[in-house]
């Protein structure tokens, strides 16, 4: 008799956990999709002369664009060759 209550409570708990995980995965998927779209648009809109910020906090100006690489001039005048995908923001 008590086993019926334990079994019923266990099934209800499992269903609740599955529902919570399902809702979490839906919201997480939407967030990842928005972030992916933002970075795709960002990397396509990089142009020569753009001021950019990298994910590690380095600021620089785009001097030349190659396939997946950018030549970036930093404040000291040095030119860095970096991946296009390291850019986290374009300064407007």
C-alpha positions as a LaTeX table, in Angstrom:
\begin{tabular}{lrrr}
\hline
Residue & $x$ (\AA) & $y$ (\AA) & $z$ (\AA) \\
\hline
Unk1 & 0.00 & 0.00 & 0.00 \\
Unk2 & 2.72 & 2.47 & 0.90 \\
Unk3 & 4.65 & 1.36 & $-2.20$ \\
Unk4 & 1.88 & 2.74 & $-4.39$ \\
Unk5 & 2.36 & 6.21 & $-2.89$ \\
Unk6 & 6.12 & 6.03 & $-3.24$ \\
Unk7 & 5.84 & 4.87 & $-6.84$ \\
Unk8 & 3.33 & 7.60 & $-7.69$ \\
Unk9 & 5.47 & 10.31 & $-6.06$ \\
Unk10 & 8.58 & 9.05 & $-7.85$ \\
Unk11 & 6.85 & 9.12 & $-11.23$ \\
Unk12 & 5.52 & 12.63 & $-10.56$ \\
Unk13 & 8.99 & 13.81 & $-9.58$ \\
Unk14 & 10.57 & 12.31 & $-12.70$ \\
Unk15 & 7.94 & 13.97 & $-14.91$ \\
Unk16 & 8.54 & 17.31 & $-13.18$ \\
Unk17 & 12.30 & 17.04 & $-13.66$ \\
Unk18 & 11.84 & 16.18 & $-17.35$ \\
Unk19 & 9.56 & 19.21 & $-17.82$ \\
Unk20 & 12.04 & 21.54 & $-16.11$ \\
Unk21 & 14.88 & 20.23 & $-18.29$ \\
Unk22 & 12.77 & 20.63 & $-21.41$ \\
Unk23 & 11.89 & 24.26 & $-20.60$ \\
Unk24 & 15.55 & 25.00 & $-19.76$ \\
Unk25 & 16.78 & 23.50 & $-23.02$ \\
Unk26 & 14.25 & 25.51 & $-25.05$ \\
Unk27 & 15.30 & 28.82 & $-23.46$ \\
Unk28 & 18.98 & 27.91 & $-23.74$ \\
Unk29 & 18.59 & 27.04 & $-27.43$ \\
Unk30 & 16.93 & 30.40 & $-28.14$ \\
Unk31 & 19.69 & 32.27 & $-26.31$ \\
Unk32 & 22.45 & 30.43 & $-28.17$ \\
Unk33 & 20.68 & 31.06 & $-31.49$ \\
Unk34 & 20.50 & 34.82 & $-30.81$ \\
Unk35 & 24.15 & 34.96 & $-29.75$ \\
Unk36 & 25.24 & 33.02 & $-32.86$ \\
Unk37 & 23.30 & 35.38 & $-35.13$ \\
Unk38 & 24.84 & 38.43 & $-33.38$ \\
Unk39 & 28.40 & 37.16 & $-33.92$ \\
Unk40 & 27.73 & 36.12 & $-37.53$ \\
Unk41 & 26.50 & 39.64 & $-38.30$ \\
Unk42 & 29.39 & 41.16 & $-36.37$ \\
Unk43 & 32.07 & 39.19 & $-38.22$ \\
Unk44 & 30.50 & 39.93 & $-41.60$ \\
Unk45 & 30.35 & 43.69 & $-40.90$ \\
Unk46 & 34.04 & 44.13 & $-40.03$ \\
Unk47 & 35.63 & 46.56 & $-42.46$ \\
Unk48 & 38.99 & 48.29 & $-42.86$ \\
Unk49 & 39.18 & 51.23 & $-40.47$ \\
Unk50 & 36.78 & 49.76 & $-37.91$ \\
Unk51 & 37.70 & 50.12 & $-34.26$ \\
Unk52 & 37.32 & 46.73 & $-32.58$ \\
Unk53 & 37.56 & 45.13 & $-29.16$ \\
Unk54 & 38.80 & 41.57 & $-28.71$ \\
Unk55 & 37.50 & 39.06 & $-26.23$ \\
Unk56 & 40.60 & 39.58 & $-24.04$ \\
Unk57 & 40.13 & 43.37 & $-23.87$ \\
Unk58 & 42.59 & 44.56 & $-26.54$ \\
Unk59 & 41.45 & 47.56 & $-28.59$ \\
Unk60 & 42.65 & 48.15 & $-32.11$ \\
Unk61 & 41.92 & 49.40 & $-35.62$ \\
Unk62 & 41.50 & 47.09 & $-38.61$ \\
Unk63 & 44.19 & 47.76 & $-41.21$ \\
Unk64 & 43.76 & 44.77 & $-43.54$ \\
Unk65 & 41.30 & 41.93 & $-43.90$ \\
Unk66 & 42.36 & 38.51 & $-45.15$ \\
Unk67 & 40.21 & 35.37 & $-45.27$ \\
Unk68 & 39.90 & 34.50 & $-41.57$ \\
Unk69 & 42.55 & 36.90 & $-40.29$ \\
Unk70 & 42.74 & 40.60 & $-39.58$ \\
Unk71 & 45.76 & 42.88 & $-39.34$ \\
Unk72 & 45.07 & 45.11 & $-36.35$ \\
Unk73 & 46.98 & 48.24 & $-35.42$ \\
Unk74 & 47.13 & 48.85 & $-31.69$ \\
Unk75 & 47.93 & 52.14 & $-29.95$ \\
Unk76 & 51.70 & 51.60 & $-29.94$ \\
Unk77 & 51.60 & 51.27 & $-33.73$ \\
Unk78 & 52.32 & 47.55 & $-33.74$ \\
Unk79 & 50.39 & 45.38 & $-36.17$ \\
Unk80 & 48.85 & 42.17 & $-34.83$ \\
Unk81 & 47.62 & 39.32 & $-37.00$ \\
Unk82 & 44.55 & 37.89 & $-35.27$ \\
Unk83 & 41.63 & 35.64 & $-36.05$ \\
Unk84 & 38.52 & 37.40 & $-37.28$ \\
Unk85 & 36.54 & 35.37 & $-34.74$ \\
Unk86 & 38.41 & 36.88 & $-31.76$ \\
Unk87 & 36.55 & 40.18 & $-32.27$ \\
Unk88 & 33.85 & 40.59 & $-29.67$ \\
Unk89 & 32.61 & 44.07 & $-30.52$ \\
Unk90 & 32.89 & 46.82 & $-33.12$ \\
Unk91 & 33.13 & 50.31 & $-31.61$ \\
Unk92 & 30.74 & 52.68 & $-33.38$ \\
\hline
\end{tabular}
